[in-house]
């Protein structure tokens, strides 16, 4: 049932409050607003015919479910948009359900699609794992997408080298990186196979996870070249007096390091002049280069920044512990040929030994 909404001062707020979802029934770009609770319960055209469903259609279903977009799903699958659209229409016809409804927020799954999403995703993962375990993983011919949780350090330091290596050894393999989510979501995604590895600076994982050290990293201080008060060496007095940019990426171990720095300021009876706290490193080098602020960063990340902007790297005048850049994976995939190949290639980039705990 379509609901008519009277003219009021804030139509959008009222729609959200009433739980209305914008639906494009015809694909014409004209949206109608219906109760969200009713959106998934669209009538099925006919009974499902499982004999008309093949594995490729299920891969299309999973890709659209993940991306909420036919266009993005096509890019991820290496197909044309029309091919994915045709596959979706075949799947709709075979299952007797619309599966996805076009809205202003993307392709939203119906109730039926949500019910079958989990089993389909698990089945696809099991089929892939079974075939790779039985046939082995042939990197030269494998068509596979690996998904990684990767911190900023990993993306700046590891990812360019990893992509160059994979382009040479396994040109059909793709790498996707995801932002590191909160703790429990991170573990759940790796347990069910949505994410293959976590690479970077992390607190320990709980549960049946394996861990491998890639390299040991240290913290340094970074300021702009030509800083009016800091040149070549940073004293404790300067460190305490200067203003700071604090870098706190989500899901990483940087918060413990910043707590140590704050404790040093408290010991000296000085209020730390924190001008900004940033969660991501994108553009951070520009903020430092265009100001007189100091920032404490991992050494390799600081070196990458210094290659892009006129910055100077200074030793931190307080004792900060080193930390380890590691890769983690779930026990379920410890003997998985594809997963093992990828983590071995990552380890080889830094000369890490096959020491897996």
Backbone torsions as a table, in degrees:
resi	resn	phi	psi	omega
1	UNK	NA	129.3	177.9
2	UNK	-83.8	139.3	-178.3
3	UNK	-108.7	127.3	176.5
4	UNK	-84.6	133.5	-178.1
5	UNK	-112.5	123.3	-178.1
6	UNK	-69.1	158.7	177.1
7	UNK	-71.2	120.3	175.8
8	UNK	-136.5	174.3	-173.3
9	UNK	-65.4	-31.5	-178.2
10	UNK	-134.3	87.4	-175.8
11	UNK	-65.3	-44.2	-177.5
12	UNK	-61.5	-42.5	178.7
13	UNK	-61.9	-40.8	-180.0
14	UNK	-65.5	-40.1	178.4
15	UNK	-61.5	-42.8	179.5
16	UNK	-66.3	-40.0	-178.4
17	UNK	-65.0	-35.7	179.4
18	UNK	-81.6	-3.4	179.6
19	UNK	71.2	40.1	-178.4
20	UNK	-94.2	142.0	-178.7
21	UNK	-117.2	129.3	178.7
22	UNK	-75.4	125.8	-177.0
23	UNK	-122.9	133.5	173.6
24	UNK	-102.2	94.2	-174.6
25	UNK	-68.2	-34.7	-170.5
26	UNK	-105.1	-7.8	-176.2
27	UNK	78.2	12.7	-176.5
28	UNK	-88.7	-6.5	-176.9
29	UNK	92.5	-0.4	177.0
30	UNK	-95.6	122.4	-174.6
31	UNK	-102.2	139.8	173.3
32	UNK	-116.0	150.1	-173.8
33	UNK	-110.7	122.7	179.6
34	UNK	-128.2	161.8	177.3
35	UNK	-59.7	131.7	-177.3
36	UNK	-59.3	-35.1	-176.9
37	UNK	-65.7	-19.1	-179.4
38	UNK	-95.7	-14.8	-174.5
39	UNK	-57.5	-47.9	-176.5
40	UNK	-69.6	-17.9	-171.1
41	UNK	-93.0	44.6	176.9
42	UNK	-72.6	144.5	-177.2
43	UNK	-67.4	143.0	177.5
44	UNK	-81.0	142.0	-175.6
45	UNK	-69.4	-38.7	-178.9
46	UNK	-163.0	178.5	-177.8
47	UNK	-70.6	149.6	-179.4
48	UNK	-69.2	141.1	176.2
49	UNK	-119.4	93.2	-175.3
50	UNK	-64.4	-21.0	-178.9
51	UNK	-69.5	-13.7	-179.0
52	UNK	-98.1	7.3	-177.4
53	UNK	-107.2	124.8	175.8
54	UNK	-114.4	174.3	-173.4
55	UNK	-62.5	-37.9	-178.6
56	UNK	-63.7	-34.8	177.7
57	UNK	-66.3	-37.5	178.7
58	UNK	-68.2	-33.6	175.9
59	UNK	-66.5	-36.7	175.7
60	UNK	-65.4	-44.4	177.8
61	UNK	-56.3	-48.0	-178.1
62	UNK	-64.7	-38.7	-179.5
63	UNK	-66.3	-41.4	178.4
64	UNK	-68.1	-38.3	179.0
65	UNK	-61.7	-39.9	-178.8
66	UNK	-71.0	-40.6	-170.8
67	UNK	-98.4	-18.1	-175.2
68	UNK	59.5	26.7	-176.7
69	UNK	-152.9	130.0	174.9
70	UNK	-67.2	-39.4	-178.2
71	UNK	-64.1	-49.2	-179.5
72	UNK	-67.4	-38.0	177.4
73	UNK	-60.6	-41.1	178.7
74	UNK	-62.7	-42.4	178.1
75	UNK	-61.5	-43.9	-178.9
76	UNK	-66.1	-32.8	-178.4
77	UNK	-88.0	-8.7	-177.7
78	UNK	72.9	30.3	-179.1
79	UNK	-119.2	167.7	174.5
80	UNK	-79.6	159.1	-179.6
81	UNK	-64.1	-38.1	-179.9
82	UNK	-65.5	-35.5	177.6
83	UNK	-63.7	-43.7	179.5
84	UNK	-67.5	-40.6	178.1
85	UNK	-61.4	-43.0	178.1
86	UNK	-64.4	-39.8	178.4
87	UNK	-63.9	-40.3	178.1
88	UNK	-63.4	-41.5	178.0
89	UNK	-63.2	-40.1	176.4
90	UNK	-63.3	-40.1	-179.3
91	UNK	-68.2	-41.4	176.4
92	UNK	-59.4	-43.5	-178.7
93	UNK	-66.4	-40.0	-178.1
94	UNK	-70.9	-35.5	-177.1
95	UNK	-92.5	-11.0	179.5
96	UNK	65.5	34.0	-177.9
97	UNK	-149.7	145.1	178.0
98	UNK	-62.4	-27.9	178.1
99	UNK	68.4	-51.9	179.9
100	UNK	-134.7	140.1	178.1
101	UNK	-117.6	130.1	-178.9
102	UNK	-73.5	122.9	177.1
103	UNK	-130.3	175.0	177.5
104	UNK	-68.6	-12.8	179.0
105	UNK	-101.6	7.2	179.7
106	UNK	115.2	-171.0	179.9
107	UNK	-82.2	102.7	-176.3
108	UNK	-90.3	133.3	-178.9
109	UNK	-73.4	147.3	173.1
110	UNK	-76.6	173.1	177.4
111	UNK	-58.9	-42.2	179.5
112	UNK	-62.5	-42.8	178.8
113	UNK	-61.9	-40.6	178.7
114	UNK	-65.2	-35.1	-179.5
115	UNK	-67.4	-37.6	-176.3
116	UNK	-92.7	-7.8	-174.6
117	UNK	-60.8	-49.6	-177.5
118	UNK	-59.6	-53.6	178.6
119	UNK	-59.3	-37.9	179.1
120	UNK	-66.2	-43.7	-179.7
121	UNK	-63.1	-43.7	178.8
122	UNK	-64.7	-39.7	-179.7
123	UNK	-65.1	-42.6	178.0
124	UNK	-61.9	-41.1	179.2
125	UNK	-65.1	-39.8	179.9
126	UNK	-68.4	-39.9	178.2
127	UNK	-62.5	-46.2	179.9
128	UNK	-62.4	-45.1	-179.1
129	UNK	-64.1	-41.3	-179.5
130	UNK	-63.5	-46.1	-179.2
131	UNK	-65.6	-41.9	-179.4
132	UNK	-68.4	-36.2	179.2
133	UNK	-68.6	-38.5	-178.4
134	UNK	-76.3	-44.1	-175.1
135	UNK	-93.2	-13.2	-174.2
136	UNK	82.7	170.3	-179.8
137	UNK	-108.0	113.4	179.8
138	UNK	-99.6	98.0	-174.3
139	UNK	-61.3	-28.2	-177.2
140	UNK	-70.8	-23.3	-175.6
141	UNK	-125.7	-3.6	-175.7
142	UNK	-69.5	131.9	172.3
143	UNK	-104.7	98.5	-171.0
144	UNK	-147.9	142.0	174.3
145	UNK	-109.6	124.3	174.9
146	UNK	-103.0	137.3	178.4
147	UNK	-113.2	131.9	-176.2
148	UNK	-125.7	137.2	161.1
149	UNK	-79.9	124.8	-175.1
150	UNK	-141.4	128.1	177.0
151	UNK	-76.7	174.1	-179.7
152	UNK	-59.7	-40.1	178.5
153	UNK	-59.6	-43.0	179.7
154	UNK	-63.2	-42.8	-177.5
155	UNK	-68.6	-38.7	-178.4
156	UNK	-76.9	-39.7	-171.9
157	UNK	-94.3	-42.5	-171.8
158	UNK	-94.5	-46.4	-168.7
159	UNK	-57.8	-44.8	178.9
160	UNK	-59.2	-41.6	179.1
161	UNK	-68.3	-38.2	179.8
162	UNK	-65.4	-42.4	-179.2
163	UNK	-65.8	-37.7	177.2
164	UNK	-63.7	-41.6	-179.5
165	UNK	-66.0	-43.9	-178.4
166	UNK	-68.1	-36.3	178.0
167	UNK	-60.0	-32.0	179.8
168	UNK	-81.1	-42.8	-171.8
169	UNK	-93.2	-31.2	-174.4
170	UNK	-145.6	76.4	-171.2
171	UNK	-65.4	-16.5	-178.8
172	UNK	-93.6	-4.5	179.6
173	UNK	-84.7	138.6	177.0
174	UNK	-115.9	149.1	177.1
175	UNK	-117.7	126.0	173.1
176	UNK	-114.8	137.5	175.2
177	UNK	-113.9	141.0	178.8
178	UNK	-117.8	149.5	174.8
179	UNK	-65.2	140.7	-178.2
180	UNK	-70.4	120.4	-178.1
181	UNK	-88.0	-179.0	173.8
182	UNK	-57.0	163.0	-167.8
183	UNK	-50.7	-57.1	-173.9
184	UNK	-65.8	-39.0	178.1
185	UNK	-64.8	-35.3	178.6
186	UNK	-61.9	-47.5	-178.8
187	UNK	-67.6	-39.6	-179.4
188	UNK	-63.8	-42.1	-179.4
189	UNK	-63.9	-34.8	-180.0
190	UNK	-79.2	-30.6	179.0
191	UNK	-68.5	-40.3	-177.5
192	UNK	-88.5	0.0	174.5
193	UNK	90.8	2.6	176.4
194	UNK	-65.0	-30.6	178.3
195	UNK	-126.1	134.5	-174.2
196	UNK	-86.3	-43.9	-175.8
197	UNK	-142.0	155.9	168.5
198	UNK	-118.0	124.5	-174.6
199	UNK	-127.9	124.9	178.4
200	UNK	147.5	-150.6	-178.2
201	UNK	-104.2	103.1	-175.4
202	UNK	-126.2	152.7	162.9
203	UNK	-68.9	163.0	-177.7
204	UNK	-61.9	145.6	174.8
205	UNK	-85.8	147.4	175.3
206	UNK	-99.7	145.2	179.1
207	UNK	99.7	-166.1	-174.2
208	UNK	-80.3	69.9	178.3
209	UNK	-114.2	146.0	174.3
210	UNK	-100.5	154.6	-175.7
211	UNK	-138.4	137.9	175.6
212	UNK	-135.0	128.5	177.8
213	UNK	-77.2	131.7	177.6
214	UNK	-97.4	-49.3	175.1
215	UNK	-162.7	162.8	178.0
216	UNK	-97.4	137.2	-175.3
217	UNK	-123.5	155.8	177.4
218	UNK	-127.7	164.5	178.6
219	UNK	-98.4	144.6	174.9
220	UNK	-133.3	169.5	176.3
221	UNK	-105.5	142.4	-178.0
222	UNK	-126.1	136.6	172.6
223	UNK	-142.0	172.6	179.5
224	UNK	-74.2	146.9	172.9
225	UNK	-65.7	137.8	-177.3
226	UNK	83.6	19.9	176.3
227	UNK	-58.5	133.5	-173.3
228	UNK	-66.9	-19.8	-176.6
229	UNK	-122.1	-10.3	-176.6
230	UNK	-127.0	124.3	179.7
231	UNK	-150.2	113.7	172.9
232	UNK	82.3	-41.5	-177.6
233	UNK	-143.2	143.0	-177.0
234	UNK	-115.3	120.4	179.0
235	UNK	-88.5	164.0	177.6
236	UNK	-60.9	-41.0	-179.4
237	UNK	-61.4	-43.8	178.4
238	UNK	-64.5	-42.4	-178.6
239	UNK	-60.4	-39.4	-178.8
240	UNK	-74.9	-29.6	-175.5
241	UNK	-87.3	-31.7	-174.1
242	UNK	-72.9	158.7	176.6
243	UNK	-84.0	149.9	-170.3
244	UNK	-123.3	148.2	163.3
245	UNK	-105.2	129.2	-177.3
246	UNK	-105.2	125.8	-178.5
247	UNK	-103.4	113.0	-177.1
248	UNK	-130.9	80.9	178.7
249	UNK	-69.0	141.4	-178.4
250	UNK	-67.8	146.7	174.1
251	UNK	76.9	4.2	-177.5
252	UNK	-111.2	-176.1	-178.5
253	UNK	-96.3	13.2	-175.6
254	UNK	-66.8	-26.0	-177.5
255	UNK	-61.6	-36.0	179.9
256	UNK	-67.2	-36.6	177.3
257	UNK	-66.9	-43.1	179.0
258	UNK	-64.5	-32.0	176.8
259	UNK	-64.9	-37.0	177.0
260	UNK	-65.6	-41.8	178.8
261	UNK	-64.0	-44.8	178.7
262	UNK	-60.3	-35.5	179.3
263	UNK	-65.5	-36.7	178.2
264	UNK	-64.5	-42.4	177.7
265	UNK	-61.1	-41.4	179.6
266	UNK	-64.8	-38.9	178.9
267	UNK	-62.2	-33.7	179.8
268	UNK	-89.6	1.4	179.0
269	UNK	67.2	31.8	-176.7
270	UNK	-117.5	135.0	173.9
271	UNK	-82.0	120.2	-178.0
272	UNK	-68.1	129.0	-179.5
273	UNK	-87.3	85.8	-179.5
274	UNK	-92.6	113.5	-176.9
275	UNK	-84.7	-29.8	-179.8
276	UNK	-162.3	150.7	171.8
277	UNK	-118.9	124.7	-176.2
278	UNK	-118.3	140.8	-177.3
279	UNK	-93.4	-17.0	-176.9
280	UNK	-134.0	153.3	-174.3
281	UNK	-88.3	-7.0	-178.7
282	UNK	-60.2	118.8	179.8
283	UNK	82.5	-1.4	-177.9
284	UNK	-64.0	-35.5	179.7
285	UNK	-63.4	-32.8	177.9
286	UNK	-70.4	-40.2	177.4
287	UNK	-59.1	-40.8	-179.8
288	UNK	-71.3	-44.8	-176.2
289	UNK	-66.6	-26.3	-177.2
290	UNK	-99.9	16.8	-178.2
291	UNK	-146.4	-179.2	174.5
292	UNK	-105.5	20.6	-178.0
293	UNK	-79.4	155.9	172.0
294	UNK	-105.4	151.1	175.3
295	UNK	-141.6	137.8	176.0
296	UNK	-98.7	120.8	-173.5
297	UNK	-135.9	160.1	169.5
298	UNK	-59.1	143.5	-173.0
299	UNK	-58.6	-46.0	-177.7
300	UNK	-67.4	-35.2	176.3
301	UNK	-67.2	-40.1	177.5
302	UNK	-62.5	-39.9	178.5
303	UNK	-64.7	-38.7	177.1
304	UNK	-64.7	-39.2	177.1
305	UNK	-64.1	-42.2	-177.4
306	UNK	-65.1	-21.6	176.8
307	UNK	-78.7	-12.6	-177.1
308	UNK	-111.6	-14.8	-176.2
309	UNK	-150.0	157.2	179.8
310	UNK	-74.4	88.2	-178.0
311	UNK	-123.0	156.9	172.1
312	UNK	-117.7	141.6	-179.5
313	UNK	-104.8	127.1	-173.7
314	UNK	-125.9	149.2	175.0
315	UNK	-73.7	138.9	179.4
316	UNK	-74.2	129.7	-175.5
317	UNK	-79.7	12.5	175.6
318	UNK	-126.5	151.0	-178.9
319	UNK	-73.5	116.2	174.9
320	UNK	-118.8	135.4	-178.1
321	UNK	-68.4	150.5	172.0
322	UNK	-73.3	167.2	178.4
323	UNK	-142.3	166.4	-174.3
324	UNK	-110.7	133.8	169.8
325	UNK	-88.7	123.7	-171.0
326	UNK	-131.5	166.5	168.5
327	UNK	-122.9	142.5	-176.5
328	UNK	-127.4	147.9	174.9
329	UNK	-151.0	159.2	-176.6
330	UNK	-83.1	151.4	-179.7
331	UNK	-56.9	-32.5	-179.1
332	UNK	-57.6	-28.6	-174.1
333	UNK	-112.2	17.7	-177.8
334	UNK	-62.4	-38.3	-178.6
335	UNK	-104.3	10.3	179.1
336	UNK	-69.5	123.8	-174.6
337	UNK	-57.6	-43.2	-179.2
338	UNK	-66.8	-44.4	178.9
339	UNK	-63.1	-41.8	-179.3
340	UNK	-65.4	-40.2	178.6
341	UNK	-60.9	-45.9	-176.3
342	UNK	-64.6	-47.3	-178.0
343	UNK	-67.8	-28.9	174.5
344	UNK	-69.0	-36.4	178.6
345	UNK	-68.5	-39.6	177.8
346	UNK	-63.8	-44.2	179.7
347	UNK	-62.2	-36.6	-177.4
348	UNK	-66.1	-26.1	-179.4
349	UNK	-65.2	-23.9	-177.2
350	UNK	-120.7	12.9	178.0
351	UNK	68.0	19.8	179.2
352	UNK	-70.2	141.1	179.1
353	UNK	-82.8	163.5	178.5
354	UNK	-75.7	67.7	-179.8
355	UNK	-114.5	94.8	-172.7
356	UNK	-113.5	124.4	179.7
357	UNK	-106.1	NA	NA
